[in-house]
Structure formats: C-alpha cells, structure tokens
Amino acid sequence: MCPSKFIVPVADRVANLPPYIFATVFQMKEKALAAGREVVDLGVGNPDSRAPRNVVAALNNAIDDHSWNCHGYSTFRGLPQLRRAISQWYGNRFAVTLDPETETLPLIGSKEGIANLMRAYLNAGDTILIPTPCYPAYFGAAALCEAEIAEIPLREENGFRPVLSDVPADLAAKARMLLLNYPNNPTGGVCDLAFYEEAVRWCRENKVILVSDIAYSELGFDDDNMPVSVLQAPGAMEVAVEFQSLSKSHSMAGWRVGMAVGNAEAITALGRVKSNVDFSLFGGIQMAAAEALTGSQQVCADNRKVYEGRARKLVAGYRALGWNVPMPPATMYIWARIPASYGDDDFRFISELFEQTGVLLSPGSGFGAYGRGYCRTSLVTDDAGIARVLELMQKAEIKWG
Ligand SMILES: Cc1ncc(COP(=O)(O)O)c(C=O)c1O
C-alpha cells in the first residue's frame, strides 16, 4: 500500500478492505478503450434493458403531483404506499403475509441494505458465514464491520448449495450470520423450499441470523418451478431477513430500489442504522417502485425469456467452440470452468481472452476462494452482440477443451 499523501490516512477498516480484483479488470478495459480497441464487456451484470413505461409514468406523475410534495425529504421508513406494495407483492408472489408497518423496509438498493444489516448485527471480530463463490459486495460490507469472514464452499456437485451439516461445530457455534443467495450470483444455482427449511432449522439451532438475498428471484427459467422465498419456510420469521431488488427483475438497476422484509426486530434494527446514514429513497422513485410491484409483472416474464434466450445462444456457441459450459437454470450469468489448459488460473484465462478478442469476462477468483478456476459471462448483450462475441472468440488461439 502506498503511504497516504492526505493529512490523515484512512481508517484501518478501509485500509484493510480486501483487494478488489475487478478494479484490475476495469483498468484492463479502460486501457483498451483508450487505445481505440473494440471491447465487449460481459464482465459486469448491468442490465441493458429499460424500466417499464408504467413505472416511468408513475415517476413523472409523482414529480408533477401538486397534491403532495415528493421533492422534499422522505420519511425514514419509506412511504406507506411502498411498504404496502412490498407486502402485496410478497403475498401475490410467495403467499407470504407481511405487516407493511413492521416487517418491510424500502432500501436504496439491496446492496445498501445488506451492508447496513451487517452493521446492525456484526461487532468487530464476529463471524459471518459466506458461501462462495458469491456477490463480491458481501466481502467489503463484512470487512467494513471488521467481521471475520468464513467462506464455505458452493460446489458444482451439490448444485451450488452449501452443505450445512459439514460446517464444523466450532464454526457454527461462533457464527452470527449466514448469507444465502438463490438464484445465485455468479453460479446460477437455485434452491427449493426444502433447502430453506433445513437452513432455517440450522440457523435456529445455532442462533444465527439467516440473510437471504433473492435479487434474481424473477429470473428463474423454469416456469413450473419458480424460485421461492426463505420466508415460506416455517419458523423463518424468527431468524430471517430477506433482501429483494427491482434492479434485475424490473430493469431498474440505476433507480436504486430494494427492500428488506422479515423479522420485525431485525427490520427495526436495520431501520435504526439507516436513519443515521440516509433519508430513504426519493419519493417519486418510491411511487414508481410501488407501481412496479403492484402493476403488471410482464416485464419480469419478458426479462426471463430474454436472459434464457441469450444463455441458450451463448452456451450453444461456446460448446461449438469446444468449451463445454453448463446451461444455467436461472439468473443472467453463465458460470463455467475455464478451459483445462489454464488449470485454475482464471485471471490468466480472462486476460488472454481479452487480449486476443476484446471480450471481457469476470475471473472466478473475484467471487471468493471457491470461485477459483471458473469465470462468469454476463448476459448483457443482445443477439447481434452475442453473434459478434462468438465471431471474435472463434478467431482466438485458445484451446477450449
Ligand atoms: C446477488 C446480488 N445481490 C444484490 C445485488 C445488488 O442489487 P441492488 O441493485 O438492489 O443493490 C446484486 C447486484 O448485482 C447481486 O448480484
């Protein structure tokens, strides 16, 4: 680390943040763009779609509505209209009953909420169990609490679900929080209600908060087997907080709308942290989010079809190259072992691929220790973009098998 030129160095908790591998990837991209090279970025999971018209209209209506003023500060706990909409959506989608007053909380994106829940419950030195590979923001959020991160493996042979009975007793005894994310970023792995029931039992036995992140719940590709909520499991309300997001399901990533639902005491604690660091979402966006949750859900079905179609095309194309990747059952990602000739060196694979083609994938080690040897493709380009990616990759001198 270079010595600080500023009058005071940053706090230890910032200095000790884990290295962010994607920063290096980002630099590779910037350098190539500055040199005028063609770059196709399939590294980041930033949806290329737009929010539905009814949602945009609701925002505009709120801005122009003179019967109330959405331009001032909102209330700390968010508008009652949005809390009711969250409760209604959970009822319709999962048959889960939530008290809008005490068991729901609007968030400025689920990333913020997850980090602030950690702040509410993790003291310095406390242990958090993070199954990996995972959404990398979990690491930074836990590190800012100066918590001990214990990675537990998500293995392909177990459908990328953790085997909780394998968690050593001493680790289970000291853990305070377990993070589950299904459908899973980056693996695309899914889980069923039986898995959540077991996780709830395990967390109750071990006195561990179960944090469920279902940011991709609307992007499951099997219409007859849609992803479930942890709150459907008996007893979940006693131990669980679930985070949902409109970013991927409703193509609203830049709007920053998420929600926390679940145990009322934990929701209050999260609200307490938030009331000290933010002022909830812009009122216009809250009205638009309420419309997104209570209006037509066609956008979710459309997004599912788009991502599934892209996954099928890219998987078929990769296989035609000789790279045998699995078709994901959900999400907007393809998670695959890197070609055997690279061993476990995912960073070397994605760097060489980028150098030769301009196609940027994410290195698996950026998602945690158990991501090593894999890479992630984000399905954020349309059919023409996919055709171009495959054309570029065909020319690369890479041994895919
Ligand atoms: C698993 C997972 N959780 C949460 C988020 C953050 O979502 P939001 O936009 O609601 O902050 C992401 C974003 O990529 C994600 O992949």
The ligand as an SDF file (V2000), in Angstrom:
LIG
                    3D

 16 16  0  0  0  0  0  0  0  0999 V2000
  -26.6590  -11.3100   -5.5480 C   0  0  0  0  0  0  0  0  0  0  0  0
  -26.8600   -9.8370   -5.6260 C   0  0  0  0  0  0  0  0  0  0  0  0
  -27.4200   -9.2120   -4.5920 N   0  0  0  0  0  0  0  0  0  0  0  0
  -27.6130   -7.8870   -4.5940 C   0  0  0  0  0  0  0  0  0  0  0  0
  -27.2210   -7.1280   -5.6770 C   0  0  0  0  0  0  0  0  0  0  0  0
  -27.3920   -5.6260   -5.5930 C   0  0  0  0  0  0  0  0  0  0  0  0
  -28.6080   -5.2580   -6.0720 O   0  0  0  0  0  0  0  0  0  0  0  0
  -29.1340   -3.7670   -5.8940 P   0  0  0  0  0  0  0  0  0  0  0  0
  -29.0520   -3.1620   -7.2580 O   0  0  0  0  0  0  0  0  0  0  0  0
  -30.5380   -3.9500   -5.4080 O   0  0  0  0  0  0  0  0  0  0  0  0
  -28.2900   -3.0690   -4.9010 O   0  0  0  0  0  0  0  0  0  0  0  0
  -26.6330   -7.7230   -6.7810 C   0  0  0  0  0  0  0  0  0  0  0  0
  -26.1940   -6.9080   -7.9230 C   0  0  0  0  0  0  0  0  0  0  0  0
  -25.5860   -7.3280   -8.8610 O   0  0  0  0  0  0  0  0  0  0  0  0
  -26.4340   -9.1190   -6.7570 C   0  0  0  0  0  0  0  0  0  0  0  0
  -25.8440   -9.7530   -7.7640 O   0  0  0  0  0  0  0  0  0  0  0  0
  1  2  1  0
  2  3  1  0
  2 15  2  0
  3  4  2  0
  4  5  1  0
  5  6  1  0
  5 12  2  0
  6  7  1  0
  7  8  1  0
  8  9  2  0
  8 10  1  0
  8 11  1  0
 12 13  1  0
 12 15  1  0
 13 14  2  0
 15 16  1  0
M  END
$$$$
